[in-house]
Amino acid sequence: MKKINLLIKTSLVALSTMALFSCAETSEPAETLRFYVGSSKGDLSHSIYLCELNPVMETFAVVDSFAGANGGSYLDLSPEGLYLYAINQDNWSENSQHTTVTSFAIEPASLGLKLINSQSSEGSGICHIHCSAEGNYIFAANYGSGHATALPMKENGEITVASSVVIGEGSGPVESRQEGPHAHQVMLDPGQKFLLVPDLGTDKVFIYAFDSNSGILTPNPAQAYFELAPGAGPRHLAFHPDGLSLYIVSELSSTITACTYNSTDGTISEINTLSTVEESHEGMKYPAAVRVHPNGRYVYASTRGENSCISTFEINQDGSLTRVQVMEQVPNWPRDFNLDPSGKIMLVAGERSDDIRLYLIDSETGFLAETESRVQVPAPASILFIQQDSKEL
């Protein structure tokens, strides 16, 4: 495919350019898809929203909202879809030691939520959670204290006391953000053998061997951490569907790094690093989320700032990335976005514009195209499709 690098404005890509996906790459869209949205607005009585998406009509709407997790800005599902987990920022503070993870039972028909329990994340400033593929552990990243935590779960969805709490070591050159460890994400590898923890404060992705029998995390003897450039500030990562590559977005350097991943020993090696935005981009630029298209050919990254954007990267044959599109017509401060299971639709959450917008995806080029479809949601910060396996994206 011919490489291109251009800035897409509002009318540059018309809907007529949207190509049909092959059945080998994507599934046909369902008539109605449902998804949860977590809001980072801590004073809301209901901070989790249920939405419905009609992918054929390219429309969506909020249909319900739920209490029980103040500032539930990140969500995850149990693998069988019976339980929803949310971070609880009721006491979000770098000095507070009582941020929690909250568990809900999902009503099968209505997808309503029933509170089960909350459990301490054993750290401060919780910002991310991740459920194991077997649904027996939930992991938490505590940005404030820097700790990563493993919490066992019962079969009824109840979260129990932490089985392991770890913290990396180090600091970085950006004194205002990197005085010490700041774990920003927790992610098990596809084989469920290693927990990866991007740490913004130390410029490292810490790698822990995970014993699913004991719930204990220990530094990976083959590679305790993967180190990025000084001042990078790694925030989030996403695995390729084949499990042999991963992609890291760094908040402070506004970069994305493509890496190989050895699933046998849990080691990471860099392929290439490039900016998430055009070289001419001015002002603040803080990457937030990263996702891989289900067809395994494209990676997407959101960047927050005066000129917020979603960038599209093509995965080359050697595993490196090439930026092929920067879509600037996005909500303000896109803290999260997600792709529907078919890979034809992207929803982008504008945390500071209080809205979510819908974009169409061309599977042949990876390009995004605008639509008029949007809904108002206070400070949306997490989008989670109920039907999809969120571990793959």
N, C-alpha and C positions, 0 to 999 in steps of 0.2 A: 504494500500500500504506500502510495506517495506520501511523504511526511509533509505536514503543513503546520504552521505556527501562526495563528491569527487570533485577533480579538473579535469575538462575535458580538455585534450590537443587536438591538431589538429586532430589526427586520432582516438581518442577514441570512438567517436560515428559516425558510418557509416550511410550513407543515408538509408541503408537497415533496420535500426531500426525505421524509421519513420512509425508510425501507421496511419491508416485512421481515420478521425474524424467521430463520429456518427452524424447523422443529427440533433439529439436533442441538441448537444453541439455546433456545428459550421455549418456555411453555406458553400455550395460549392463555390470555388473561381470563380470570374468572369473572362472572357477572358482577359480583360484589365482593370486595375485600375489606376486612376490618383491621384497624390498627389502633394502638394506644399511643398517646402523646403525654410526655412528662413535662411539667412546667417548673421552671426554676424560681418562680415568684413565691417566696416563702410565706407571705401573709394570706395566701388563698386558702379558703376552707376546702375547696376541691381542686387538687393540683394534678390529677390524672384524668385524661379525657379519652373517650372512646369515639372513634371516627369511622365512617364508612366511605369507601372509594368505589366508584363505578368506572372501571378502566375503559369500558367501551365508550361511555359518554364523556369520559375525561373530567368527571366532577367528583367532589367529595364534600362531606359535611360532618360536623360534630353531632353525635347522637346522645351522648351521656357524659357525666363527669362524676368523680368519686373522691371521697375524703380518705384520710388515713395516712398520708405521707406528705408532710409539709415540705414544699420545695423538692418534689420528686423528680429531680432533673435528669436522672438516668434510670432506665428500666431494663429488665430482662425477663425472659420466660423460662419456665421449666421445659425440658425437651418435648414432653408429651402435651404441653399446652394447658396443663391443669392449674398452674400457679403462676402468678406474676410477682416479681420482686422489684422493689423501688428503694432508692436511697432516700433517707429522711434527713433533711437539712434544718430541722427545727432548732437545733443547737449548733448550727454551722459556725465554727470559730476555730482559728488556729490555736486557741487556748483551751477550748472545750474538749473533754475526753469522752463525750457522750453523743456522738453522731451514730446513727443506727441504720440497719437494713431492715426493711419491712416486707412481710410476706402476705399475699392475698390469695384466696381461693377464687378461681374463675368460674362463674356460673355457666354451664355448658351452652344453654340456649341464648341467653341475653348477653353473655360475656361481661356481666356485672361483677363487681369485686366485693369479696367478704374478707375483712381483716382476720388474719390468723395470729400473727405476733410480730414483734420487733426485737432485734438483737443488736447489742453494741458492736460497732465495727472495730473496736479496740484501737481507736485513733481519732484524730480530729480532721475536720474538713473533708469528709467522704465525698468523692466525686465520680466514682465509677464502680459498677458491679458486673459480675460475669458468672453464669451458671454452668456447671460441668455438664457434659453430654449425657451422663447418666442421671443427672438431676439430684445427686446426693451431696453436692457441695455448692456453696455460693462464695465467691471471692470478692473482696472489697479493696479499693484503692483509696487511701486517706491522704489527700493532697497536703493538708496542713501539717500533720505529724510525719508524713513520709512512709507510713507503715502500709504493708500489704497483708491482708488477713484471709485465712481460710476458715469458713464456718460450715460445719456439717449440717445436713438437713434430714429431718425425718420423712417417712413416706407420706405423711399427711401435709407436707409443705412447711411444717414448723422449722424455724431456724434455731439451732442450738448454739451453745457457747463455743467460741473460736477454738479450733484445734491447733492453729499455728499462726504466729504473728512474726513477720520479718521486716527488716528495714535495710536499705542499702547505705553505702557510705560515699561521701564525697560532697563536692560543691562545684560551682561554675563561675565564670568571669562576670556574669551579669548580677551584680551585687543585690539589686532590688528584688530579684526573683530566684537567685541561685545560692543563697547562703547555706543551704543544706538540702537533704533529700525532699523531693515532692513527687511522690508516686501519683501518676495521672491516669493510669489504666491498668487493668488486670486482664490477661487473656491466656487461656490454656491453648496449647498447640493442638492441631487436629487429632493427634494421637493421644491426647490427654496425659502426657508424660511430663510436660514441662509447663510452668507458669511464667509468662513473660510480663515484665512490669516496666513500661516506659516511665522514666523518672526525669521530670523537667528540671529539677534542681541540680542534677549531677551529670547531665549529658550522657546518660547511660540507659540501656535497656537491660535490667537485671533479669537473669534466667535462673529459675529455681526448679530443681527436680521435685516432683510431687508424688508422694506415696498415698494412693487413694484408700489404702486400708487404714492407715493411721491418721491421715489428714495432715501430715507433716510436710513442710516446705524446707528444703535445704539447698544451698548454693550449688549450681550445676558444676561438678568437678571438671567437665570438659571445657566449659566457658562460663565463668560466673556472671559476666556481663558483656554486652556489645557496646562499644563506646563510639559516640558520634563526635562531630567537630565541636571544639570549645564554644559555648554560648548557643548551641543549637536548641536546647530545650525540648527534647522529644516528648510528645503529648499522647498520640494514639498510633496504633498499628493495625493492619488488616492482613490476613493470610490470603494467598491465591487459592482458588478452589482445589488445585492439585496438592496443596500443603507443602510445596517445595520452595515457595517464594513468599516473601512478605514485604510490606511497604509501610514506612514510618513517616509520619508528618511531625515536623519540629516547629513548635510555636514561636520560639524566639528568633530563629534564623529564617523563617518562612520558606522551608525546604521540604522536599519529599525524597526519601532514600529508598531505592529498590535493593533488596537483599536476597541472597539464597538462604535456605533454611535446611539444615540436616536433621531430619526427624529422628534419626537413630540416636545421636548424642546431644541434640538440642543446641547446636552451634549456628551462629549467624555470621555471614560474610557480606560485605557491601559490594554492590554492582555499580550503581551510580547515584549521584545526588544532584538535584536541580531545584530551581526556585518554583514555588507553587504559582507565582504570578509573573506577568510580563516584566521585563527589566525596567520599563518606563513607569511602572506602578509607583505611585507616591503615597505618603502617609503611612498610618498604621497598617500592618499586615500580619495577622496572627492566625495561622492554620488551626483548625479545630478537629474536623472529622475526616476519615478516609474510608472508602468502600471500594470493593472490587466488583465489576460487572459479573453476573452469573456466567456469561460466556467466556470469562477468563481472558479477554482481550484488552480490557480498559480498566483504568483505576481513576477514581474521582476523589478530589480533595476540596474541602471548603476553606476559605480564608476570610477572616473577619477584619473589618477596618472601615475607613471612610469610603473605600471602594470595595465593598464585600463582593466575593465572587465564588463560583464553582469552577474548578479547572479539571479538564479531561486529559489523561495521559494514555498514550498507546503503549502497550507492552511489546517490545521488539523481540525478535527471535533469540537474541542473546540474553534476554531478561531485563535489559535496561529499559528506562522509560523515556518517552519523548512527549513533551507537552504539545497538544494539538488544538486545544480550544480553551479560552477563558470566557466564561459567561458572567458578565457583570450585572445583568438585569435579574438580581436575586434579592430576597428579603435582607433587611439590615441585621448584621451580626449572625450569620448562619452557623450556629453552634452545632447543629446536627442536620443530617439529611439521610434518606434511605431510598432504596430501590424496591419496587414491588417484585414479587417472585418471578414474574415473566421477564423482568429486565427492560420493560418498555416504558416505565414511568418512574420519575424521581420526584420525591416530595422534599422540599427544603424548608427548614424551620428558622424563621427570623426571630431570634431571642429579643432584639430591641425594637423590632417593628410589630411585634405581637401578631404575627401571621405565618401561615404555611402556604407555599405556592407549589403548583404542579407543573412539571416539565416533561416533555416527551423525549425519549432516547432513540437515536438511530443506531441499531446494533452494528451496522456496517462501518460507520465512521466514529461511533461513540459520542457524537455531537448531541447537545441538548438543544431543544427548541421550546420557546415560551408558549404558554397558554394563558387564557384569562382566568383560569380556575384558581381560587384561593379561599381560605377561611381565616377568621380571626380567632386566635388562641393567645391568652396571656403568656408571654415569655416562654414559648415552646423551646425545649432543650433536648428532647429525646423522642425519636420516632421509631416505633417497633411494630412491624407487621406481625399479625397473630399467626397467619398460615405459614410464614417462612421460617427457615432455620437460620436464626440470626447469627449463629456461629460461623457461617460461611461468608458473611459479608463484612 
